[in-house]
Amino acid sequence: MQPVARSLRRKPTVMSRLARFAWLPLCFVLVGCHIDMYDQPKYRPNRPSDFFEDGRSMRPPVENTVAMGSFEADSALFTGRLNGELAVELPMELTADLLERGQTRYDAFCAPCHGLAGDGNGVIAYRGPMEVPTLHSDRLRTVAIGYYFDVITNGVNRMYSYAHRIPPEDRWAVAAYVRALQLSQNVDADTLTAEERALLGGP
């Protein structure tokens, strides 16, 4: 009986082996027949749209979006330094709006210690034993404007960093306002016109 049983066994052929795996491509074909996502309602680039008020299907970037590859983390705007040295000029245009923005940020974050006039007689300094230096000393009036950006960013002595509270653009606005505040408190009266002196109540 053993020889007979052995003779009945057949070795699997190549075709039989292929047949066993023939169902795999069939599964992929069946899955690929679903094109619902391809045929779903959508807008092509630059096509008009009645859904949005501006009539555009492509949405504008979110405010303060930075394009990839255009962010320069080591620029003067974000470090207050140029070629390793404190910046001596603003990295943006000096405008009345910039100074107004700087004043609002100064009044909110700096005036409690430094005072509205920058003389170091803020509310916190007045109530406590802490002595706050005036911003009108010869050293601070002649220091590079990047110094103020650096101090706001990193802090100095008892003053802690405001980097997480004041964004870089506003730090420069504060620095510009501090410089304007210094000029307003240390201007030479002889350089003023008669109209300007009259506005200040002088002769």
VENMO-V629625 format. One record per residue. D_LAST is the distance of its C-alpha to the last C-alpha in Angstrom with 1 decimal. Layout:
BEGIN
d_last=D_LAST
d_last=D_LAST
END
This chain:
BEGIN
d_last=134.9
d_last=132.3
d_last=132.9
d_last=132.7
d_last=129.3
d_last=128.0
d_last=129.0
d_last=127.2
d_last=123.8
d_last=121.8
d_last=118.9
d_last=115.8
d_last=115.4
d_last=112.2
d_last=112.1
d_last=112.5
d_last=109.6
d_last=107.4
d_last=108.4
d_last=107.1
d_last=103.6
d_last=103.7
d_last=101.9
d_last=98.7
d_last=97.7
d_last=98.7
d_last=96.2
d_last=93.4
d_last=94.4
d_last=94.4
d_last=90.9
d_last=89.6
d_last=90.8
d_last=87.9
d_last=85.0
d_last=83.1
d_last=79.8
d_last=80.2
d_last=80.8
d_last=78.2
d_last=75.6
d_last=72.6
d_last=70.2
d_last=70.5
d_last=67.4
d_last=65.1
d_last=67.2
d_last=65.5
d_last=65.6
d_last=65.6
d_last=64.9
d_last=61.2
d_last=58.6
d_last=57.5
d_last=61.1
d_last=61.3
d_last=63.9
d_last=62.1
d_last=59.3
d_last=55.9
d_last=55.0
d_last=53.4
d_last=49.6
d_last=48.7
d_last=52.3
d_last=52.6
d_last=55.3
d_last=58.0
d_last=57.3
d_last=53.6
d_last=52.3
d_last=50.9
d_last=50.6
d_last=49.5
d_last=46.7
d_last=43.1
d_last=42.4
d_last=44.7
d_last=44.5
d_last=41.0
d_last=42.8
d_last=43.8
d_last=46.9
d_last=46.7
d_last=43.2
d_last=40.1
d_last=38.5
d_last=35.3
d_last=34.6
d_last=35.0
d_last=38.5
d_last=37.1
d_last=34.5
d_last=30.9
d_last=30.0
d_last=27.7
d_last=30.9
d_last=31.6
d_last=28.2
d_last=28.7
d_last=32.2
d_last=31.1
d_last=28.6
d_last=31.5
d_last=33.8
d_last=31.4
d_last=30.7
d_last=34.5
d_last=35.8
d_last=33.2
d_last=30.7
d_last=33.5
d_last=33.5
d_last=30.4
d_last=28.0
d_last=25.8
d_last=23.0
d_last=25.8
d_last=25.4
d_last=29.1
d_last=28.8
d_last=30.7
d_last=33.1
d_last=36.1
d_last=34.6
d_last=33.5
d_last=37.0
d_last=39.1
d_last=39.5
d_last=38.5
d_last=35.6
d_last=33.7
d_last=31.8
d_last=28.1
d_last=27.5
d_last=24.6
d_last=26.9
d_last=27.2
d_last=30.7
d_last=29.9
d_last=26.8
d_last=29.1
d_last=32.3
d_last=33.9
d_last=33.1
d_last=36.8
d_last=36.6
d_last=34.9
d_last=37.6
d_last=40.3
d_last=39.1
d_last=38.9
d_last=42.4
d_last=44.1
d_last=42.1
d_last=41.4
d_last=42.4
d_last=42.3
d_last=40.6
d_last=43.4
d_last=43.7
d_last=42.2
d_last=44.2
d_last=46.4
d_last=43.5
d_last=41.0
d_last=42.5
d_last=41.6
d_last=39.4
d_last=37.3
d_last=37.1
d_last=35.5
d_last=33.1
d_last=32.1
d_last=31.8
d_last=29.5
d_last=27.3
d_last=27.3
d_last=26.1
d_last=23.3
d_last=22.5
d_last=22.4
d_last=20.1
d_last=17.6
d_last=17.7
d_last=17.8
d_last=15.7
d_last=14.2
d_last=10.4
d_last=11.4
d_last=13.6
d_last=11.1
d_last=10.6
d_last=7.8
d_last=9.7
d_last=10.0
d_last=6.5
d_last=6.4
d_last=9.7
d_last=8.9
d_last=6.9
d_last=3.8
d_last=0.0
END
